[in-house]
Structure formats: C-alpha cells, structure tokens
Amino acid sequence: MDNIQKQIVELKEILLRIENQQNEFYSLEEACSYLKISKPSMYKLTSKKEITYYTPGGKKIYFQKQDLDTWILAGKVASSQDFIEGLENFLTKNS
C-alpha cells in the first residue's frame, strides 16, 4: 500500500512539472517548484532584485519562465576546459 501511495505522489509531481512547463507565467509557488527552492529563498531573490518578477495589481508575484531560465543560465560556472579554450581564442585573436 505504501508503495502505491509513493507512486501516486510521484505521478502527481510529474504531472505538475509537465503542467508548469506549459505555462508562460508562474505563481510564486510554481516558480519555487520549478527552481526547486524555498519561498523564503525566492523572496530573498526578489527583495534583492536578483531575479525578474511581475506584480500586477501590486500584490501577487509572478515570474515568466524565460526569466527563470535566464537567471539559471546566468549562474554558469565555466569549466577549466572552457577557460583554456577562451584563453586560446584570445591569444589567437591578439597575435
């Protein structure tokens, strides 16, 4: 019985993720789920203006999926290989 309940919970989570991927705008809860971060973490990001958000009417917070993806991609940490390739490209251009 526990196994069936776990599978139902997993299926609900999968369906929620699929539904969220089809939305262009996310509520605070949906954005937190998408990024897999807590509400306090999201509030911290919005208060520091580190992530783009929308407040139509001034109360509820909404996020555009594209903005969330951009925020994720902005945190890229380059690998050593990326650094070496960039350095080689720089040296090739400037020699």
Backbone atoms as SQL, in Angstrom:
CREATE TABLE atoms (id INTEGER PRIMARY KEY, chain TEXT, resi INTEGER, resn TEXT, atom TEXT, x REAL, y REAL, z REAL);
INSERT INTO atoms VALUES
  (1, 'A', 1, 'MET', 'N', 0.814, -1.191, 0.000),
  (2, 'A', 1, 'MET', 'CA', 0.000, 0.000, 0.000),
  (3, 'A', 1, 'MET', 'C', 0.862, 1.261, 0.000),
  (4, 'A', 2, 'ASP', 'N', 1.936, 1.272, 0.817),
  (5, 'A', 2, 'ASP', 'CA', 2.836, 2.420, 0.863),
  (6, 'A', 2, 'ASP', 'C', 3.477, 2.668, -0.496),
  (7, 'A', 3, 'ASN', 'N', 3.811, 1.593, -1.182),
  (8, 'A', 3, 'ASN', 'CA', 4.430, 1.704, -2.496),
  (9, 'A', 3, 'ASN', 'C', 3.475, 2.381, -3.477),
  (10, 'A', 4, 'ILE', 'N', 2.223, 2.031, -3.439),
  (11, 'A', 4, 'ILE', 'CA', 1.220, 2.635, -4.328),
  (12, 'A', 4, 'ILE', 'C', 1.066, 4.123, -4.007),
  (13, 'A', 5, 'GLN', 'N', 1.038, 4.470, -2.739),
  (14, 'A', 5, 'GLN', 'CA', 0.915, 5.881, -2.351),
  (15, 'A', 5, 'GLN', 'C', 2.132, 6.684, -2.814),
  (16, 'A', 6, 'LYS', 'N', 3.322, 6.104, -2.711),
  (17, 'A', 6, 'LYS', 'CA', 4.530, 6.777, -3.184),
  (18, 'A', 6, 'LYS', 'C', 4.457, 7.015, -4.686),
  (19, 'A', 7, 'GLN', 'N', 3.982, 6.006, -5.406),
  (20, 'A', 7, 'GLN', 'CA', 3.874, 6.130, -6.858),
  (21, 'A', 7, 'GLN', 'C', 2.851, 7.195, -7.241),
  (22, 'A', 8, 'ILE', 'N', 1.759, 7.287, -6.501),
  (23, 'A', 8, 'ILE', 'CA', 0.744, 8.309, -6.766),
  (24, 'A', 8, 'ILE', 'C', 1.336, 9.697, -6.537),
  (25, 'A', 9, 'VAL', 'N', 2.077, 9.868, -5.461),
  (26, 'A', 9, 'VAL', 'CA', 2.715, 11.155, -5.165),
  (27, 'A', 9, 'VAL', 'C', 3.697, 11.510, -6.275),
  (28, 'A', 10, 'GLU', 'N', 4.497, 10.543, -6.717),
  (29, 'A', 10, 'GLU', 'CA', 5.458, 10.782, -7.789),
  (30, 'A', 10, 'GLU', 'C', 4.750, 11.177, -9.085),
  (31, 'A', 11, 'LEU', 'N', 3.649, 10.488, -9.398),
  (32, 'A', 11, 'LEU', 'CA', 2.885, 10.819, -10.603),
  (33, 'A', 11, 'LEU', 'C', 2.302, 12.231, -10.523),
  (34, 'A', 12, 'LYS', 'N', 1.807, 12.617, -9.349),
  (35, 'A', 12, 'LYS', 'CA', 1.283, 13.976, -9.173),
  (36, 'A', 12, 'LYS', 'C', 2.384, 15.007, -9.412),
  (37, 'A', 13, 'GLU', 'N', 3.570, 14.735, -8.888),
  (38, 'A', 13, 'GLU', 'CA', 4.691, 15.658, -9.072),
  (39, 'A', 13, 'GLU', 'C', 5.080, 15.759, -10.545),
  (40, 'A', 14, 'ILE', 'N', 5.083, 14.644, -11.247),
  (41, 'A', 14, 'ILE', 'CA', 5.413, 14.638, -12.677),
  (42, 'A', 14, 'ILE', 'C', 4.373, 15.431, -13.453),
  (43, 'A', 15, 'LEU', 'N', 3.100, 15.198, -13.164),
  (44, 'A', 15, 'LEU', 'CA', 2.035, 15.933, -13.856),
  (45, 'A', 15, 'LEU', 'C', 2.109, 17.428, -13.574),
  (46, 'A', 16, 'LEU', 'N', 2.446, 17.799, -12.359),
  (47, 'A', 16, 'LEU', 'CA', 2.590, 19.208, -12.002),
  (48, 'A', 16, 'LEU', 'C', 3.745, 19.832, -12.774),
  (49, 'A', 17, 'ARG', 'N', 4.864, 19.122, -12.881),
  (50, 'A', 17, 'ARG', 'CA', 6.007, 19.634, -13.646),
  (51, 'A', 17, 'ARG', 'C', 5.655, 19.814, -15.116),
  (52, 'A', 18, 'ILE', 'N', 4.931, 18.855, -15.682),
  (53, 'A', 18, 'ILE', 'CA', 4.521, 18.952, -17.092),
  (54, 'A', 18, 'ILE', 'C', 3.603, 20.152, -17.286),
  (55, 'A', 19, 'GLU', 'N', 2.663, 20.328, -16.381),
  (56, 'A', 19, 'GLU', 'CA', 1.747, 21.466, -16.454),
  (57, 'A', 19, 'GLU', 'C', 2.513, 22.780, -16.333),
  (58, 'A', 20, 'ASN', 'N', 3.460, 22.839, -15.417),
  (59, 'A', 20, 'ASN', 'CA', 4.252, 24.056, -15.218),
  (60, 'A', 20, 'ASN', 'C', 5.085, 24.390, -16.442),
  (61, 'A', 21, 'GLN', 'N', 5.598, 23.381, -17.126),
  (62, 'A', 21, 'GLN', 'CA', 6.429, 23.620, -18.302),
  (63, 'A', 21, 'GLN', 'C', 5.622, 24.235, -19.437),
  (64, 'A', 22, 'GLN', 'N', 4.320, 24.049, -19.421),
  (65, 'A', 22, 'GLN', 'CA', 3.475, 24.589, -20.473),
  (66, 'A', 22, 'GLN', 'C', 3.032, 26.021, -20.181),
  (67, 'A', 23, 'ASN', 'N', 3.175, 26.465, -18.943),
  (68, 'A', 23, 'ASN', 'CA', 2.799, 27.827, -18.572),
  (69, 'A', 23, 'ASN', 'C', 3.897, 28.795, -18.952),
  (70, 'A', 24, 'GLU', 'N', 3.493, 29.999, -19.384),
  (71, 'A', 24, 'GLU', 'CA', 4.471, 31.041, -19.648),
  (72, 'A', 24, 'GLU', 'C', 4.780, 31.811, -18.368),
  (73, 'A', 25, 'PHE', 'N', 3.752, 31.983, -17.510),
  (74, 'A', 25, 'PHE', 'CA', 3.925, 32.683, -16.250),
  (75, 'A', 25, 'PHE', 'C', 3.662, 31.730, -15.094),
  (76, 'A', 26, 'TYR', 'N', 4.471, 31.874, -14.049),
  (77, 'A', 26, 'TYR', 'CA', 4.347, 31.030, -12.869),
  (78, 'A', 26, 'TYR', 'C', 3.985, 31.874, -11.660),
  (79, 'A', 27, 'SER', 'N', 3.181, 31.310, -10.786),
  (80, 'A', 27, 'SER', 'CA', 2.927, 31.921, -9.484),
  (81, 'A', 27, 'SER', 'C', 4.183, 31.724, -8.636),
  (82, 'A', 28, 'LEU', 'N', 4.218, 32.319, -7.471),
  (83, 'A', 28, 'LEU', 'CA', 5.358, 32.156, -6.571),
  (84, 'A', 28, 'LEU', 'C', 5.599, 30.676, -6.269),
  (85, 'A', 29, 'GLU', 'N', 4.532, 29.970, -5.934),
  (86, 'A', 29, 'GLU', 'CA', 4.661, 28.551, -5.594),
  (87, 'A', 29, 'GLU', 'C', 5.176, 27.735, -6.776),
  (88, 'A', 30, 'GLU', 'N', 4.647, 28.021, -7.967),
  (89, 'A', 30, 'GLU', 'CA', 5.069, 27.284, -9.162),
  (90, 'A', 30, 'GLU', 'C', 6.528, 27.576, -9.499),
  (91, 'A', 31, 'ALA', 'N', 6.932, 28.845, -9.340),
  (92, 'A', 31, 'ALA', 'CA', 8.324, 29.215, -9.616),
  (93, 'A', 31, 'ALA', 'C', 9.268, 28.524, -8.633),
  (94, 'A', 32, 'CYS', 'N', 8.870, 28.473, -7.372),
  (95, 'A', 32, 'CYS', 'CA', 9.690, 27.781, -6.368),
  (96, 'A', 32, 'CYS', 'C', 9.827, 26.306, -6.715),
  (97, 'A', 33, 'SER', 'N', 8.744, 25.704, -7.144),
  (98, 'A', 33, 'SER', 'CA', 8.765, 24.295, -7.532),
  (99, 'A', 33, 'SER', 'C', 9.662, 24.088, -8.750),
  (100, 'A', 34, 'TYR', 'N', 9.558, 24.985, -9.722),
  (101, 'A', 34, 'TYR', 'CA', 10.346, 24.894, -10.953),
  (102, 'A', 34, 'TYR', 'C', 11.838, 24.999, -10.643),
  (103, 'A', 35, 'LEU', 'N', 12.204, 25.947, -9.781),
  (104, 'A', 35, 'LEU', 'CA', 13.609, 26.154, -9.437),
  (105, 'A', 35, 'LEU', 'C', 14.090, 25.238, -8.315),
  (106, 'A', 36, 'LYS', 'N', 13.136, 24.576, -7.670),
  (107, 'A', 36, 'LYS', 'CA', 13.431, 23.696, -6.539),
  (108, 'A', 36, 'LYS', 'C', 14.108, 24.472, -5.402),
  (109, 'A', 37, 'ILE', 'N', 13.504, 25.626, -5.068),
  (110, 'A', 37, 'ILE', 'CA', 13.981, 26.422, -3.944),
  (111, 'A', 37, 'ILE', 'C', 12.789, 26.779, -3.057),
  (112, 'A', 38, 'SER', 'N', 13.059, 27.200, -1.842),
  (113, 'A', 38, 'SER', 'CA', 12.007, 27.524, -0.880),
  (114, 'A', 38, 'SER', 'C', 11.431, 28.924, -1.138),
  (115, 'A', 39, 'LYS', 'N', 10.256, 29.176, -0.568),
  (116, 'A', 39, 'LYS', 'CA', 9.653, 30.506, -0.675),
  (117, 'A', 39, 'LYS', 'C', 10.551, 31.586, -0.073),
  (118, 'A', 40, 'PRO', 'N', 11.111, 31.355, 1.135),
  (119, 'A', 40, 'PRO', 'CA', 11.998, 32.387, 1.675),
  (120, 'A', 40, 'PRO', 'C', 13.186, 32.698, 0.753),
  (121, 'A', 41, 'SER', 'N', 13.722, 31.683, 0.095),
  (122, 'A', 41, 'SER', 'CA', 14.825, 31.909, -0.845),
  (123, 'A', 41, 'SER', 'C', 14.360, 32.751, -2.022),
  (124, 'A', 42, 'MET', 'N', 13.153, 32.479, -2.499),
  (125, 'A', 42, 'MET', 'CA', 12.618, 33.243, -3.628),
  (126, 'A', 42, 'MET', 'C', 12.336, 34.682, -3.214),
  (127, 'A', 43, 'TYR', 'N', 11.778, 34.862, -2.024),
  (128, 'A', 43, 'TYR', 'CA', 11.528, 36.220, -1.530),
  (129, 'A', 43, 'TYR', 'C', 12.846, 36.992, -1.394),
  (130, 'A', 44, 'LYS', 'N', 13.892, 36.304, -0.982),
  (131, 'A', 44, 'LYS', 'CA', 15.203, 36.938, -0.848),
  (132, 'A', 44, 'LYS', 'C', 15.701, 37.402, -2.214),
  (133, 'A', 45, 'LEU', 'N', 15.544, 36.555, -3.233),
  (134, 'A', 45, 'LEU', 'CA', 15.961, 36.910, -4.586),
  (135, 'A', 45, 'LEU', 'C', 15.176, 38.111, -5.115),
  (136, 'A', 46, 'THR', 'N', 13.877, 38.148, -4.819),
  (137, 'A', 46, 'THR', 'CA', 13.070, 39.267, -5.311),
  (138, 'A', 46, 'THR', 'C', 13.382, 40.546, -4.540),
  (139, 'A', 47, 'SER', 'N', 13.602, 40.456, -3.240),
  (140, 'A', 47, 'SER', 'CA', 13.873, 41.664, -2.457),
  (141, 'A', 47, 'SER', 'C', 15.220, 42.274, -2.838),
  (142, 'A', 48, 'LYS', 'N', 16.167, 41.432, -3.237),
  (143, 'A', 48, 'LYS', 'CA', 17.470, 41.928, -3.682),
  (144, 'A', 48, 'LYS', 'C', 17.472, 42.261, -5.179),
  (145, 'A', 49, 'LYS', 'N', 16.318, 42.051, -5.818),
  (146, 'A', 49, 'LYS', 'CA', 16.159, 42.280, -7.261),
  (147, 'A', 49, 'LYS', 'C', 17.190, 41.484, -8.081),
  (148, 'A', 50, 'GLU', 'N', 17.429, 40.260, -7.640),
  (149, 'A', 50, 'GLU', 'CA', 18.352, 39.375, -8.345),
  (150, 'A', 50, 'GLU', 'C', 17.632, 38.545, -9.400),
  (151, 'A', 51, 'ILE', 'N', 16.313, 38.553, -9.361),
  (152, 'A', 51, 'ILE', 'CA', 15.517, 37.785, -10.320),
  (153, 'A', 51, 'ILE', 'C', 14.342, 38.661, -10.751),
  (154, 'A', 52, 'THR', 'N', 14.011, 38.592, -12.024),
  (155, 'A', 52, 'THR', 'CA', 12.925, 39.408, -12.566),
  (156, 'A', 52, 'THR', 'C', 11.580, 38.834, -12.148),
  (157, 'A', 53, 'TYR', 'N', 10.669, 39.719, -11.744),
  (158, 'A', 53, 'TYR', 'CA', 9.332, 39.289, -11.349),
  (159, 'A', 53, 'TYR', 'C', 8.314, 40.365, -11.707),
  (160, 'A', 54, 'TYR', 'N', 7.053, 39.994, -11.641),
  (161, 'A', 54, 'TYR', 'CA', 5.959, 40.882, -12.015),
  (162, 'A', 54, 'TYR', 'C', 4.939, 40.913, -10.879),
  (163, 'A', 55, 'THR', 'N', 4.399, 42.088, -10.616),
  (164, 'A', 55, 'THR', 'CA', 3.378, 42.234, -9.575),
  (165, 'A', 55, 'THR', 'C', 2.199, 43.040, -10.114),
  (166, 'A', 56, 'PRO', 'N', 1.404, 42.448, -10.998),
  (167, 'A', 56, 'PRO', 'CA', 0.229, 43.178, -11.496),
  (168, 'A', 56, 'PRO', 'C', -0.749, 43.411, -10.351),
  (169, 'A', 57, 'GLY', 'N', -1.125, 44.646, -10.165),
  (170, 'A', 57, 'GLY', 'CA', -2.019, 44.957, -9.060),
  (171, 'A', 57, 'GLY', 'C', -1.285, 45.158, -7.755),
  (172, 'A', 58, 'GLY', 'N', 0.020, 44.885, -7.737),
  (173, 'A', 58, 'GLY', 'CA', 0.836, 45.159, -6.575),
  (174, 'A', 58, 'GLY', 'C', 0.822, 44.134, -5.461),
  (175, 'A', 59, 'LYS', 'N', 0.152, 43.009, -5.616),
  (176, 'A', 59, 'LYS', 'CA', 0.091, 42.035, -4.510),
  (177, 'A', 59, 'LYS', 'C', 0.806, 40.740, -4.860),
  (178, 'A', 60, 'LYS', 'N', 0.201, 39.930, -5.701),
  (179, 'A', 60, 'LYS', 'CA', 0.774, 38.625, -6.029),
  (180, 'A', 60, 'LYS', 'C', 2.004, 38.785, -6.923),
  (181, 'A', 61, 'ILE', 'N', 2.936, 37.873, -6.736),
  (182, 'A', 61, 'ILE', 'CA', 4.170, 37.880, -7.518),
  (183, 'A', 61, 'ILE', 'C', 4.084, 36.785, -8.582),
  (184, 'A', 62, 'TYR', 'N', 4.474, 37.146, -9.798),
  (185, 'A', 62, 'TYR', 'CA', 4.515, 36.193, -10.899),
  (186, 'A', 62, 'TYR', 'C', 5.887, 36.239, -11.550),
  (187, 'A', 63, 'PHE', 'N', 6.240, 35.131, -12.177),
  (188, 'A', 63, 'PHE', 'CA', 7.531, 35.009, -12.832),
  (189, 'A', 63, 'PHE', 'C', 7.310, 34.447, -14.229),
  (190, 'A', 64, 'GLN', 'N', 8.055, 34.973, -15.192),
  (191, 'A', 64, 'GLN', 'CA', 7.995, 34.445, -16.548),
  (192, 'A', 64, 'GLN', 'C', 9.026, 33.323, -16.661),
  (193, 'A', 65, 'LYS', 'N', 8.631, 32.231, -17.279),
  (194, 'A', 65, 'LYS', 'CA', 9.511, 31.067, -17.397),
  (195, 'A', 65, 'LYS', 'C', 10.849, 31.448, -18.022),
  (196, 'A', 66, 'GLN', 'N', 10.810, 32.266, -19.050),
  (197, 'A', 66, 'GLN', 'CA', 12.034, 32.685, -19.730),
  (198, 'A', 66, 'GLN', 'C', 12.967, 33.422, -18.768),
  (199, 'A', 67, 'ASP', 'N', 12.419, 34.244, -17.880),
  (200, 'A', 67, 'ASP', 'CA', 13.238, 34.963, -16.904),
  (201, 'A', 67, 'ASP', 'C', 13.878, 33.999, -15.909),
  (202, 'A', 68, 'LEU', 'N', 13.131, 32.970, -15.505),
  (203, 'A', 68, 'LEU', 'CA', 13.680, 31.973, -14.585),
  (204, 'A', 68, 'LEU', 'C', 14.825, 31.209, -15.243),
  (205, 'A', 69, 'ASP', 'N', 14.619, 30.849, -16.513),
  (206, 'A', 69, 'ASP', 'CA', 15.668, 30.141, -17.254),
  (207, 'A', 69, 'ASP', 'C', 16.908, 31.023, -17.416),
  (208, 'A', 70, 'THR', 'N', 16.698, 32.305, -17.707),
  (209, 'A', 70, 'THR', 'CA', 17.812, 33.246, -17.852),
  (210, 'A', 70, 'THR', 'C', 18.584, 33.362, -16.545),
  (211, 'A', 71, 'TRP', 'N', 17.864, 33.420, -15.418),
  (212, 'A', 71, 'TRP', 'CA', 18.517, 33.513, -14.114),
  (213, 'A', 71, 'TRP', 'C', 19.372, 32.276, -13.848),
  (214, 'A', 72, 'ILE', 'N', 18.845, 31.110, -14.190),
  (215, 'A', 72, 'ILE', 'CA', 19.611, 29.873, -14.017),
  (216, 'A', 72, 'ILE', 'C', 20.878, 29.909, -14.865),
  (217, 'A', 73, 'LEU', 'N', 20.731, 30.280, -16.136),
  (218, 'A', 73, 'LEU', 'CA', 21.871, 30.288, -17.052),
  (219, 'A', 73, 'LEU', 'C', 22.910, 31.337, -16.673),
  (220, 'A', 74, 'ALA', 'N', 22.500, 32.411, -16.016),
  (221, 'A', 74, 'ALA', 'CA', 23.434, 33.462, -15.596),
  (222, 'A', 74, 'ALA', 'C', 24.390, 32.957, -14.517),
  (223, 'A', 75, 'GLY', 'N', 24.031, 31.885, -13.867),
  (224, 'A', 75, 'GLY', 'CA', 24.871, 31.336, -12.808),
  (225, 'A', 75, 'GLY', 'C', 25.856, 30.299, -13.293),
  (226, 'A', 76, 'LYS', 'N', 26.101, 30.259, -14.599),
  (227, 'A', 76, 'LYS', 'CA', 27.009, 29.256, -15.158),
  (228, 'A', 76, 'LYS', 'C', 28.417, 29.440, -14.604),
  (229, 'A', 77, 'VAL', 'N', 28.997, 28.344, -14.219),
  (230, 'A', 77, 'VAL', 'CA', 30.387, 28.330, -13.781),
  (231, 'A', 77, 'VAL', 'C', 31.174, 27.617, -14.871),
  (232, 'A', 78, 'ALA', 'N', 32.091, 28.337, -15.469),
  (233, 'A', 78, 'ALA', 'CA', 32.851, 27.783, -16.579),
  (234, 'A', 78, 'ALA', 'C', 33.797, 26.685, -16.092),
  (235, 'A', 79, 'SER', 'N', 33.936, 25.663, -16.911),
  (236, 'A', 79, 'SER', 'CA', 34.869, 24.585, -16.585),
  (237, 'A', 79, 'SER', 'C', 36.290, 25.016, -16.919),
  (238, 'A', 80, 'SER', 'N', 37.242, 24.258, -16.472),
  (239, 'A', 80, 'SER', 'CA', 38.645, 24.533, -16.785),
  (240, 'A', 80, 'SER', 'C', 38.866, 24.495, -18.290),
  (241, 'A', 81, 'GLN', 'N', 38.195, 23.567, -18.942),
  (242, 'A', 81, 'GLN', 'CA', 38.330, 23.435, -20.400),
  (243, 'A', 81, 'GLN', 'C', 37.778, 24.677, -21.087),
  (244, 'A', 82, 'ASP', 'N', 36.651, 25.214, -20.623),
  (245, 'A', 82, 'ASP', 'CA', 36.097, 26.451, -21.177),
  (246, 'A', 82, 'ASP', 'C', 37.102, 27.593, -21.038),
  (247, 'A', 83, 'PHE', 'N', 37.746, 27.684, -19.879),
  (248, 'A', 83, 'PHE', 'CA', 38.734, 28.730, -19.633),
  (249, 'A', 83, 'PHE', 'C', 39.907, 28.609, -20.600),
  (250, 'A', 84, 'ILE', 'N', 40.407, 27.396, -20.760),
  (251, 'A', 84, 'ILE', 'CA', 41.552, 27.164, -21.656),
  (252, 'A', 84, 'ILE', 'C', 41.187, 27.522, -23.092),
  (253, 'A', 85, 'GLU', 'N', 39.998, 27.097, -23.536),
  (254, 'A', 85, 'GLU', 'CA', 39.560, 27.410, -24.899),
  (255, 'A', 85, 'GLU', 'C', 39.407, 28.915, -25.091),
  (256, 'A', 86, 'GLY', 'N', 38.842, 29.599, -24.094),
  (257, 'A', 86, 'GLY', 'CA', 38.699, 31.054, -24.174),
  (258, 'A', 86, 'GLY', 'C', 40.052, 31.742, -24.241),
  (259, 'A', 87, 'LEU', 'N', 41.003, 31.264, -23.438),
  (260, 'A', 87, 'LEU', 'CA', 42.339, 31.824, -23.438),
  (261, 'A', 87, 'LEU', 'C', 43.013, 31.599, -24.787),
  (262, 'A', 88, 'GLU', 'N', 42.885, 30.397, -25.334),
  (263, 'A', 88, 'GLU', 'CA', 43.466, 30.103, -26.644),
  (264, 'A', 88, 'GLU', 'C', 42.855, 30.983, -27.724),
  (265, 'A', 89, 'ASN', 'N', 41.547, 31.182, -27.688),
  (266, 'A', 89, 'ASN', 'CA', 40.880, 32.055, -28.665),
  (267, 'A', 89, 'ASN', 'C', 41.370, 33.489, -28.525),
  (268, 'A', 90, 'PHE', 'N', 41.523, 33.953, -27.297),
  (269, 'A', 90, 'PHE', 'CA', 42.005, 35.308, -27.047),
  (270, 'A', 90, 'PHE', 'C', 43.412, 35.490, -27.583),
  (271, 'A', 91, 'LEU', 'N', 44.278, 34.521, -27.307),
  (272, 'A', 91, 'LEU', 'CA', 45.677, 34.607, -27.760),
  (273, 'A', 91, 'LEU', 'C', 45.765, 34.540, -29.270),
  (274, 'A', 92, 'THR', 'N', 44.905, 33.734, -29.894),
  (275, 'A', 92, 'THR', 'CA', 44.901, 33.616, -31.350),
  (276, 'A', 92, 'THR', 'C', 44.462, 34.938, -31.975),
  (277, 'A', 93, 'LYS', 'N', 43.454, 35.577, -31.438),
  (278, 'A', 93, 'LYS', 'CA', 42.959, 36.853, -31.973),
  (279, 'A', 93, 'LYS', 'C', 43.965, 37.975, -31.808),
  (280, 'A', 94, 'ASN', 'N', 44.701, 37.949, -30.707),
  (281, 'A', 94, 'ASN', 'CA', 45.613, 39.062, -30.394),
  (282, 'A', 94, 'ASN', 'C', 47.067, 38.814, -30.779),
  (283, 'A', 95, 'SER', 'N', 47.305, 37.779, -31.608),
  (284, 'A', 95, 'SER', 'CA', 48.694, 37.576, -32.012),
  (285, 'A', 95, 'SER', 'C', 48.887, 37.847, -33.476);
